[in-house]
Amino acid sequence: MFRCHVCGSEESHSESISEVFNVRGKFYLVEKIPAMVCSRCGEEVLSRETTEGVRVMLHREDEPIRSISLDVFSYGGFN
């Protein structure tokens, strides 16, 4: 049974999400990750199996399906 650890809601739905990961200073975008999403606050929750699958994927030597350019901003200098 789903229970959101942010807002406590028990309402959720399945969704495919995208997430950016930083591995040893290099950023990777992983798409189509199966997740449970809280219907109240939008918190995204991955199963242990999915989390492990993403970890293994990012630490293998496989080539990504494509590469993209990524713009970077630093909030630290914003006034």
C-alpha positions in Angstrom: 0.0 0.0 0.0 1.3 3.5 -0.9 1.6 6.1 1.8 3.4 9.4 0.8 6.3 10.2 3.1 5.8 13.9 2.4 2.1 14.6 2.9 0.8 11.3 4.2 -1.7 10.7 1.3 -2.6 7.2 0.3 -3.7 8.3 -3.2 -1.2 7.6 -6.0 -0.9 6.7 -9.6 1.7 5.0 -11.8 3.7 7.3 -14.2 6.9 7.2 -16.2 9.3 9.9 -15.1 12.6 11.4 -16.1 15.4 12.1 -13.6 18.9 13.6 -13.8 21.6 11.8 -11.8 25.1 13.1 -10.9 27.6 10.2 -10.9 31.2 11.2 -10.1 30.7 14.7 -11.4 29.0 13.7 -14.7 25.3 14.2 -15.2 23.0 11.6 -16.8 19.3 11.8 -17.8 17.3 8.6 -17.4 13.9 8.6 -19.1 10.9 6.3 -18.7 11.5 5.4 -15.1 8.4 3.6 -13.6 7.3 5.5 -10.5 4.4 5.8 -8.1 3.4 9.5 -7.9 1.4 11.0 -5.0 -1.9 12.3 -6.3 -1.9 15.0 -3.7 1.6 16.6 -3.7 3.3 15.0 -6.7 6.1 13.3 -4.8 7.7 10.6 -7.0 8.6 7.3 -5.4 10.7 4.5 -7.0 10.6 0.9 -6.0 13.8 -0.7 -4.6 14.0 -2.8 -7.7 13.8 0.2 -10.0 16.3 2.2 -7.9 18.8 -0.7 -8.2 18.1 -1.0 -11.9 18.9 2.7 -12.4 22.1 2.4 -10.2 23.3 -0.6 -12.3 22.5 1.2 -15.6 24.5 4.3 -14.6 27.6 2.4 -13.4 27.9 0.0 -16.4 30.1 0.9 -19.4 27.2 0.8 -21.9 26.8 3.7 -24.3 23.7 6.0 -23.8 21.0 5.9 -26.4 21.7 9.6 -27.2 23.5 12.7 -25.8 22.0 16.1 -25.2 23.4 19.5 -24.4 22.5 20.8 -20.9 22.4 24.5 -19.8 23.8 25.0 -16.2 22.8 27.8 -13.8 24.2 28.5 -10.3 21.6 29.7 -7.9 24.3 30.6 -5.3 25.1 33.9 -7.1 21.4 35.0 -7.5 20.4 38.1 -5.5 
